[in-house]
Amino acid sequence: MAASHRFMALAIVVLLGCVSFDLIGLAEDSALIEAAIESDLDPEVLAVATALRSRHTGLKPEKIEPVAQAIVAESRRVGFQPGFVLAVIHVESSGYNYAMSSVGAMGLMQLLPTTAESIAPRLGVDWKGPGTLFDPVSNVRLGVSYLRQLVDRFDDVDTALAAYNWGPTAIATRLRRGEKLPQEYIRRVQSAYRRPPRGWALNI
């Protein structure tokens, strides 16, 4: 086995973080290690792809790897951990690509079309109407960029998460009034990031 492949396999084991030593868990972890050995994928991309495959995404199998690559690339571009982005996806859509909320938020990261359309030109995303948000790679690019924009605006991750959920205008108004941030959404995302569901946000 090439040294680089051995390193990749070891990296995947580390990325898995908390591993349950049950028979099912051992089998899953062994399968992941074998995939790492056989694959030339970046270990983080492989870990994210494995996480996505553990959910009902609604996507064809061949679409998973490009989405994983987008999550890792966009996270690195803006200075997030991929596991943090996965935590947002977990809370927003549970990983289902075609999710739509009662207020019209769409896709993996549950973006409103008006918000996404305003961001698309800056990222070079070809906006073809709201349906663009059901393209998972475009959704991830737009969602990660929007979240980074909120972090930069409010200079605080938790405040940015509240703004992502409630809208930046509503949160800015609450802050001006000296009101506390709504905590439920923040708690759910941070919990999913710090203590991820098994097989999902893999401590990356």
Backbone as CSV, one residue per row, in Angstrom:
resi,resn,N_x,N_y,N_z,CA_x,CA_y,CA_z,C_x,C_y,C_z
1,MET,0.846,-1.189,0.000,0.000,0.000,0.000,0.882,1.241,0.000
2,ALA,0.620,2.242,-0.878,1.414,3.458,-0.935,1.291,4.221,0.361
3,ALA,2.385,4.926,0.715,2.390,5.672,1.975,1.281,6.710,2.001
4,SER,1.043,7.354,0.854,-0.002,8.386,0.807,-1.368,7.782,1.085
5,HIS,-1.597,6.557,0.611,-2.887,5.906,0.856,-3.007,5.500,2.316
6,ARG,-1.890,5.075,2.902,-1.938,4.750,4.331,-2.278,5.995,5.141
7,PHE,-1.672,7.103,4.774,-1.958,8.351,5.481,-3.413,8.751,5.319
8,MET,-3.938,8.585,4.098,-5.324,8.941,3.853,-6.260,8.096,4.705
9,ALA,-5.982,6.811,4.781,-6.819,5.928,5.595,-6.782,6.337,7.050
10,LEU,-5.576,6.667,7.542,-5.446,7.109,8.927,-6.195,8.402,9.149
11,ALA,-6.117,9.302,8.183,-6.808,10.592,8.309,-8.307,10.397,8.430
12,ILE,-8.851,9.447,7.675,-10.284,9.201,7.743,-10.674,8.706,9.118
13,VAL,-9.848,7.826,9.690,-10.147,7.322,11.037,-10.188,8.476,12.030
14,VAL,-9.216,9.395,11.916,-9.185,10.551,12.818,-10.409,11.419,12.604
15,LEU,-10.798,11.624,11.344,-11.943,12.476,11.033,-13.238,11.918,11.592
16,LEU,-13.294,10.632,11.733,-14.522,10.041,12.244,-14.810,10.469,13.671
17,GLY,-13.771,10.801,14.428,-13.988,11.310,15.774,-14.534,10.240,16.685
18,CYS,-15.737,10.461,17.200,-16.345,9.555,18.178,-16.855,8.308,17.469
19,VAL,-16.274,7.187,17.783,-16.667,5.931,17.151,-17.245,5.008,18.194
20,SER,-18.420,4.460,17.911,-19.016,3.480,18.811,-18.442,2.117,18.489
21,PHE,-17.992,1.403,19.516,-17.352,0.114,19.275,-18.369,-1.019,19.288
22,ASP,-19.414,-0.858,18.463,-20.346,-1.956,18.270,-20.033,-2.603,16.934
23,LEU,-20.608,-3.763,16.681,-20.274,-4.496,15.469,-20.662,-3.727,14.223
24,ILE,-21.836,-3.072,14.258,-22.269,-2.314,13.092,-21.310,-1.161,12.851
25,GLY,-20.942,-0.458,13.928,-20.030,0.664,13.792,-18.692,0.238,13.237
26,LEU,-18.165,-0.887,13.730,-16.874,-1.372,13.233,-16.941,-1.702,11.754
27,ALA,-18.048,-2.295,11.336,-18.206,-2.634,9.928,-18.248,-1.369,9.079
28,GLU,-18.988,-0.368,9.554,-19.076,0.882,8.803,-17.711,1.552,8.712
29,ASP,-16.991,1.588,9.830,-15.693,2.242,9.837,-14.709,1.507,8.936
30,SER,-14.748,0.167,8.934,-13.870,-0.612,8.069,-14.158,-0.321,6.607
31,ALA,-15.445,-0.204,6.271,-15.817,0.096,4.890,-15.296,1.462,4.484
32,LEU,-15.373,2.429,5.409,-14.885,3.761,5.107,-13.384,3.767,4.907
33,ILE,-12.658,3.019,5.737,-11.206,2.936,5.601,-10.843,2.323,4.249
34,GLU,-11.541,1.249,3.866,-11.270,0.617,2.569,-11.521,1.598,1.438
35,ALA,-12.613,2.405,1.584,-12.904,3.401,0.552,-11.781,4.428,0.469
36,ALA,-11.245,4.804,1.622,-10.142,5.767,1.634,-8.914,5.213,0.937
37,ILE,-8.624,3.939,1.181,-7.452,3.307,0.589,-7.570,3.256,-0.930
38,GLU,-8.789,2.960,-1.401,-8.987,2.783,-2.836,-9.198,4.110,-3.566
39,SER,-9.486,5.172,-2.847,-9.869,6.428,-3.478,-8.734,7.439,-3.461
40,ASP,-8.736,8.318,-4.451,-7.796,9.424,-4.471,-8.446,10.701,-3.948
41,LEU,-9.642,10.582,-3.371,-10.343,11.744,-2.864,-9.639,12.343,-1.655
42,ASP,-9.739,13.652,-1.537,-9.349,14.349,-0.314,-10.097,13.685,0.845
43,PRO,-9.413,13.374,1.951,-10.087,12.709,3.071,-11.313,13.454,3.588
44,GLU,-11.248,14.783,3.617,-12.417,15.543,4.064,-13.583,15.373,3.100
45,VAL,-13.303,15.381,1.818,-14.368,15.179,0.822,-14.982,13.797,0.990
46,LEU,-14.140,12.793,1.187,-14.641,11.435,1.372,-15.513,11.334,2.617
47,ALA,-15.080,11.994,3.707,-15.855,11.965,4.942,-17.203,12.647,4.766
48,VAL,-17.223,13.799,4.076,-18.481,14.502,3.839,-19.387,13.683,2.928
49,ALA,-18.819,13.076,1.896,-19.624,12.241,0.999,-20.250,11.074,1.757
50,THR,-19.484,10.467,2.662,-20.012,9.367,3.473,-21.153,9.857,4.358
51,ALA,-20.984,11.049,4.931,-22.047,11.629,5.751,-23.311,11.842,4.925
52,LEU,-23.176,12.387,3.736,-24.342,12.637,2.889,-25.040,11.339,2.500
53,ARG,-24.246,10.307,2.246,-24.841,9.029,1.851,-25.614,8.376,2.995
54,SER,-25.387,8.842,4.226,-26.122,8.281,5.363,-27.528,8.861,5.466
55,ARG,-27.839,9.847,4.629,-29.144,10.505,4.669,-29.908,10.291,3.372
56,HIS,-31.209,10.522,3.449,-32.038,10.518,2.249,-31.926,11.895,1.618
57,THR,-30.996,12.039,0.679,-30.752,13.339,0.058,-31.682,13.612,-1.121
58,GLY,-32.251,12.526,-1.714,-33.031,12.690,-2.925,-32.167,12.802,-4.169
59,LEU,-30.850,12.696,-3.996,-29.925,12.836,-5.115,-29.493,11.479,-5.643
60,LYS,-29.160,11.422,-6.928,-28.585,10.217,-7.500,-27.194,10.017,-6.914
61,PRO,-26.754,8.758,-6.775,-25.448,8.483,-6.151,-24.295,9.261,-6.754
62,GLU,-24.306,9.446,-8.069,-23.189,10.133,-8.709,-23.163,11.635,-8.416
63,LYS,-24.233,12.150,-7.847,-24.292,13.575,-7.510,-23.697,13.878,-6.133
64,ILE,-23.483,12.835,-5.328,-23.048,13.050,-3.946,-21.630,13.614,-3.875
65,GLU,-20.715,13.028,-4.629,-19.326,13.472,-4.550,-19.151,14.947,-4.929
66,PRO,-19.791,15.437,-6.025,-19.656,16.870,-6.328,-20.191,17.772,-5.220
67,VAL,-21.252,17.344,-4.546,-21.783,18.141,-3.437,-20.790,18.154,-2.278
68,ALA,-20.215,16.992,-1.977,-19.207,16.914,-0.916,-18.013,17.800,-1.252
69,GLN,-17.587,17.775,-2.501,-16.469,18.626,-2.911,-16.821,20.097,-2.736
70,ALA,-18.060,20.460,-3.068,-18.488,21.848,-2.919,-18.504,22.262,-1.452
71,ILE,-19.003,21.388,-0.576,-19.049,21.705,0.856,-17.646,21.956,1.400
72,VAL,-16.706,21.088,1.040,-15.333,21.240,1.527,-14.678,22.480,0.919
73,ALA,-14.821,22.655,-0.391,-14.167,23.788,-1.062,-14.707,25.120,-0.563
74,GLU,-16.036,25.222,-0.461,-16.626,26.484,-0.018,-16.319,26.760,1.447
75,SER,-16.299,25.716,2.256,-15.947,25.892,3.671,-14.534,26.433,3.800
76,ARG,-13.600,25.834,3.074,-12.218,26.300,3.124,-12.090,27.725,2.599
77,ARG,-12.845,28.040,1.575,-12.753,29.375,0.959,-13.105,30.478,1.947
78,VAL,-14.114,30.225,2.790,-14.581,31.287,3.690,-14.111,31.098,5.131
79,GLY,-13.362,30.026,5.402,-12.822,29.834,6.737,-13.718,29.096,7.706
80,PHE,-14.665,28.299,7.197,-15.492,27.454,8.042,-14.927,26.036,8.067
81,GLN,-15.317,25.269,9.079,-15.068,23.831,9.088,-16.185,23.150,8.289
82,PRO,-15.870,22.153,7.447,-16.936,21.445,6.727,-18.005,20.875,7.655
83,GLY,-17.597,20.424,8.838,-18.558,19.890,9.790,-19.558,20.929,10.262
84,PHE,-19.131,22.189,10.325,-20.039,23.273,10.703,-21.094,23.476,9.628
85,VAL,-20.675,23.445,8.371,-21.636,23.584,7.261,-22.597,22.401,7.256
86,LEU,-22.063,21.199,7.501,-22.946,20.030,7.577,-23.949,20.170,8.718
87,ALA,-23.541,20.781,9.825,-24.456,20.981,10.946,-25.609,21.896,10.542
88,VAL,-25.305,22.945,9.791,-26.357,23.835,9.293,-27.289,23.076,8.359
89,ILE,-26.715,22.295,7.453,-27.537,21.493,6.530,-28.413,20.514,7.307
90,HIS,-27.845,19.887,8.329,-28.599,18.941,9.163,-29.829,19.613,9.767
91,VAL,-29.648,20.797,10.330,-30.761,21.487,10.985,-31.743,22.035,9.964
92,GLU,-31.230,22.538,8.855,-32.098,23.183,7.872,-32.938,22.190,7.063
93,SER,-32.306,21.133,6.585,-33.004,20.248,5.636,-32.837,18.774,5.927
94,SER,-32.087,18.436,6.976,-31.733,17.052,7.283,-31.059,16.372,6.093
95,GLY,-30.460,17.191,5.228,-29.747,16.648,4.085,-30.610,16.342,2.875
96,TYR,-31.894,16.709,2.916,-32.782,16.426,1.779,-32.725,17.584,0.791
97,ASN,-32.256,17.316,-0.404,-31.994,18.344,-1.394,-33.231,19.121,-1.816
98,TYR,-34.396,18.483,-1.786,-35.604,19.113,-2.315,-36.519,19.655,-1.216
99,ALA,-35.945,19.882,-0.045,-36.737,20.434,1.059,-37.208,21.846,0.706
100,MET,-38.432,22.160,1.143,-38.972,23.508,0.975,-39.761,23.866,2.225
101,SER,-39.488,25.025,2.775,-40.141,25.434,4.014,-41.467,26.120,3.718
102,SER,-42.215,26.373,4.772,-43.517,27.028,4.633,-43.389,28.473,4.156
103,VAL,-42.200,29.065,4.322,-42.010,30.448,3.862,-41.277,30.502,2.524
104,GLY,-41.009,29.333,1.929,-40.423,29.290,0.599,-38.928,29.116,0.536
105,ALA,-38.273,28.853,1.676,-36.837,28.564,1.652,-36.618,27.194,1.014
106,MET,-35.544,27.043,0.251,-35.397,25.872,-0.605,-34.018,25.235,-0.503
107,GLY,-34.008,23.908,-0.666,-32.764,23.184,-0.845,-32.030,22.832,0.433
108,LEU,-30.811,22.334,0.270,-30.016,21.829,1.379,-29.835,22.850,2.488
109,MET,-29.551,24.092,2.114,-29.283,25.119,3.117,-30.450,26.067,3.306
110,GLN,-31.593,25.719,2.703,-32.855,26.427,2.917,-32.722,27.947,2.746
111,LEU,-32.424,28.323,1.519,-32.296,29.735,1.178,-33.577,30.257,0.547
112,LEU,-33.927,31.509,0.860,-35.015,32.167,0.160,-34.527,32.578,-1.228
113,PRO,-35.341,32.394,-2.254,-34.906,32.766,-3.604,-34.446,34.211,-3.719
114,THR,-35.123,35.147,-3.037,-34.715,36.556,-3.136,-33.305,36.766,-2.584
115,THR,-33.000,36.098,-1.483,-31.657,36.196,-0.903,-30.623,35.592,-1.834
116,ALA,-30.908,34.394,-2.307,-29.958,33.687,-3.169,-29.712,34.439,-4.467
117,GLU,-30.766,35.000,-5.047,-30.618,35.714,-6.315,-29.700,36.922,-6.163
118,SER,-29.742,37.573,-5.007,-28.899,38.750,-4.788,-27.423,38.381,-4.645
119,ILE,-27.147,37.150,-4.210,-25.773,36.697,-4.007,-25.184,36.074,-5.268
120,ALA,-26.033,35.478,-6.089,-25.586,34.682,-7.240,-24.614,35.403,-8.172
121,PRO,-24.869,36.663,-8.569,-23.946,37.301,-9.521,-22.519,37.412,-8.997
122,ARG,-22.371,37.692,-7.700,-21.041,37.848,-7.120,-20.244,36.545,-7.156
123,LEU,-20.964,35.410,-7.081,-20.304,34.104,-7.077,-20.195,33.506,-8.479
124,GLY,-20.810,34.159,-9.446,-20.823,33.606,-10.792,-21.761,32.428,-10.935
125,VAL,-22.767,32.344,-10.047,-23.781,31.282,-10.140,-24.808,31.688,-11.185
126,ASP,-25.063,30.834,-12.133,-26.028,31.105,-13.196,-27.443,30.979,-12.625
127,TRP,-28.056,32.111,-12.305,-29.379,32.113,-11.682,-30.455,31.901,-12.741
128,LYS,-31.207,30.820,-12.599,-32.273,30.490,-13.555,-33.620,30.441,-12.847
129,GLY,-33.777,31.258,-11.836,-35.002,31.262,-11.070,-34.867,30.412,-9.823
130,PRO,-35.939,30.362,-9.013,-35.886,29.637,-7.742,-35.416,28.186,-7.849
131,GLY,-35.713,27.541,-8.980,-35.303,26.157,-9.155,-33.801,25.962,-9.081
132,THR,-33.046,27.046,-9.248,-31.590,26.975,-9.118,-31.200,26.424,-7.749
133,LEU,-32.035,26.687,-6.739,-31.714,26.261,-5.377,-31.851,24.757,-5.179
134,PHE,-32.431,24.058,-6.140,-32.466,22.602,-6.076,-31.253,21.976,-6.757
135,ASP,-30.374,22.827,-7.312,-29.060,22.345,-7.734,-28.189,22.378,-6.488
136,PRO,-27.793,21.227,-5.940,-27.154,21.213,-4.622,-25.830,21.947,-4.555
137,VAL,-25.043,21.903,-5.628,-23.757,22.601,-5.618,-23.988,24.113,-5.561
138,SER,-24.924,24.613,-6.362,-25.246,26.039,-6.323,-25.794,26.421,-4.961
139,ASN,-26.641,25.579,-4.391,-27.229,25.855,-3.084,-26.143,25.982,-2.020
140,VAL,-25.199,25.063,-2.034,-24.112,25.096,-1.056,-23.257,26.344,-1.251
141,ARG,-22.908,26.651,-2.468,-22.087,27.837,-2.725,-22.778,29.097,-2.226
142,LEU,-24.064,29.215,-2.518,-24.819,30.394,-2.106,-25.016,30.434,-0.595
143,GLY,-25.351,29.285,-0.009,-25.619,29.230,1.423,-24.392,29.519,2.263
144,VAL,-23.259,28.935,1.888,-22.023,29.155,2.641,-21.593,30.616,2.518
145,SER,-21.715,31.178,1.326,-21.342,32.574,1.122,-22.238,33.499,1.944
146,TYR,-23.525,33.197,1.979,-24.462,34.024,2.743,-24.151,33.953,4.239
147,LEU,-23.864,32.764,4.731,-23.541,32.616,6.146,-22.247,33.363,6.488
148,ARG,-21.257,33.292,5.608,-20.016,34.043,5.828,-20.300,35.549,5.854
149,GLN,-21.175,35.978,4.961,-21.558,37.389,4.906,-22.176,37.829,6.234
150,LEU,-22.993,36.972,6.827,-23.633,37.292,8.101,-22.622,37.313,9.246
151,VAL,-21.673,36.373,9.216,-20.618,36.382,10.242,-19.823,37.682,10.161
152,ASP,-19.493,38.107,8.954,-18.738,39.346,8.774,-19.551,40.556,9.235
153,ARG,-20.840,40.529,8.977,-21.692,41.667,9.355,-21.833,41.795,10.865
154,PHE,-22.081,40.670,11.529,-22.362,40.716,12.959,-21.137,40.417,13.829
155,ASP,-20.065,39.978,13.192,-18.803,39.709,13.883,-18.969,38.698,15.018
156,ASP,-19.852,37.735,14.805,-20.110,36.719,15.825,-20.857,35.565,15.170
157,VAL,-20.374,34.343,15.384,-20.976,33.187,14.722,-22.402,32.938,15.205
158,ASP,-22.634,32.988,16.509,-23.979,32.716,17.026,-24.985,33.756,16.531
159,THR,-24.584,35.002,16.506,-25.480,36.046,15.992,-25.761,35.825,14.514
160,ALA,-24.729,35.409,13.777,-24.910,35.113,12.354,-25.880,33.956,12.155
161,LEU,-25.777,32.935,13.003,-26.711,31.809,12.898,-28.142,32.273,13.162
162,ALA,-28.323,33.116,14.172,-29.665,33.641,14.448,-30.186,34.427,13.251
163,ALA,-29.304,35.219,12.619,-29.703,35.999,11.447,-30.005,35.103,10.255
164,TYR,-29.277,34.009,10.135,-29.534,33.056,9.049,-30.939,32.482,9.183
165,ASN,-31.350,32.257,10.402,-32.654,31.657,10.675,-33.793,32.683,10.686
166,TRP,-33.591,33.792,11.344,-34.645,34.793,11.532,-34.624,35.906,10.491
167,GLY,-33.501,36.071,9.822,-33.318,37.191,8.913,-32.472,38.269,9.573
168,PRO,-31.524,38.847,8.839,-30.612,39.829,9.436,-31.302,41.095,9.932
169,THR,-32.356,41.526,9.244,-33.048,42.743,9.680,-33.706,42.533,11.039
170,ALA,-34.361,41.378,11.213,-35.017,41.084,12.492,-34.007,41.014,13.629
171,ILE,-32.867,40.398,13.368,-31.854,40.264,14.422,-31.211,41.606,14.718
172,ALA,-30.940,42.406,13.702,-30.373,43.733,13.931,-31.325,44.581,14.767
173,THR,-32.619,44.462,14.520,-33.615,45.207,15.294,-33.609,44.768,16.752
174,ARG,-33.540,43.459,16.981,-33.489,42.949,18.353,-32.249,43.457,19.084
175,LEU,-31.132,43.467,18.393,-29.895,43.938,19.019,-29.976,45.421,19.368
176,ARG,-30.559,46.217,18.482,-30.701,47.656,18.756,-31.584,47.895,19.975
177,ARG,-32.554,47.018,20.155,-33.468,47.156,21.290,-32.904,46.551,22.578
178,GLY,-31.738,45.952,22.465,-31.144,45.335,23.640,-31.788,44.014,24.022
179,GLU,-32.492,43.386,23.079,-33.159,42.115,23.345,-32.193,40.961,23.136
180,LYS,-32.458,39.856,23.808,-31.620,38.675,23.677,-31.844,37.999,22.325
181,LEU,-30.814,37.322,21.879,-30.952,36.544,20.653,-31.851,35.341,20.890
182,PRO,-32.668,34.957,19.915,-33.375,33.674,20.019,-32.357,32.539,20.000
183,GLN,-32.461,31.621,20.926,-31.401,30.640,21.159,-31.621,29.269,20.534
184,GLU,-32.854,28.911,20.204,-33.139,27.525,19.818,-32.352,27.096,18.576
185,TYR,-32.376,27.916,17.547,-31.675,27.557,16.311,-30.167,27.485,16.546
186,ILE,-29.645,28.456,17.275,-28.213,28.457,17.595,-27.849,27.168,18.322
187,ARG,-28.652,26.821,19.311,-28.379,25.617,20.107,-28.385,24.374,19.235
188,ARG,-29.336,24.269,18.328,-29.455,23.070,17.496,-28.260,22.930,16.555
189,VAL,-27.840,24.027,15.931,-26.702,23.952,15.011,-25.412,23.646,15.773
190,GLN,-25.189,24.362,16.860,-23.957,24.142,17.619,-23.913,22.738,18.214
191,SER,-25.057,22.231,18.621,-25.107,20.865,19.149,-24.779,19.853,18.058
192,ALA,-25.346,20.055,16.866,-25.071,19.147,15.749,-23.607,19.207,15.328
193,TYR,-22.984,20.353,15.513,-21.570,20.500,15.157,-20.659,19.874,16.211
194,ARG,-20.956,20.144,17.479,-20.076,19.685,18.555,-20.323,18.235,18.950
195,ARG,-21.574,17.808,18.847,-21.922,16.425,19.194,-22.764,15.850,18.054
196,PRO,-22.119,15.625,16.918,-22.867,15.274,15.706,-23.548,13.921,15.792
197,PRO,-24.699,13.793,15.099,-25.312,12.473,14.963,-24.322,11.529,14.306
198,ARG,-24.325,10.279,14.729,-23.382,9.305,14.186,-23.487,9.240,12.659
199,GLY,-22.338,9.317,12.012,-22.290,9.177,10.570,-22.608,10.445,9.826
200,TRP,-22.903,11.542,10.550,-23.316,12.754,9.834,-22.199,13.767,9.814
201,ALA,-22.187,14.734,10.715,-21.148,15.759,10.699,-19.921,15.215,11.426
202,LEU,-18.960,14.714,10.690,-17.915,13.861,11.250,-16.758,14.606,11.893
203,ASN,-17.062,15.557,12.781,-16.019,16.277,13.506,-14.957,16.865,12.565
204,ILE,-15.405,17.428,11.452,-14.457,17.983,10.476,-14.765,19.447,10.236
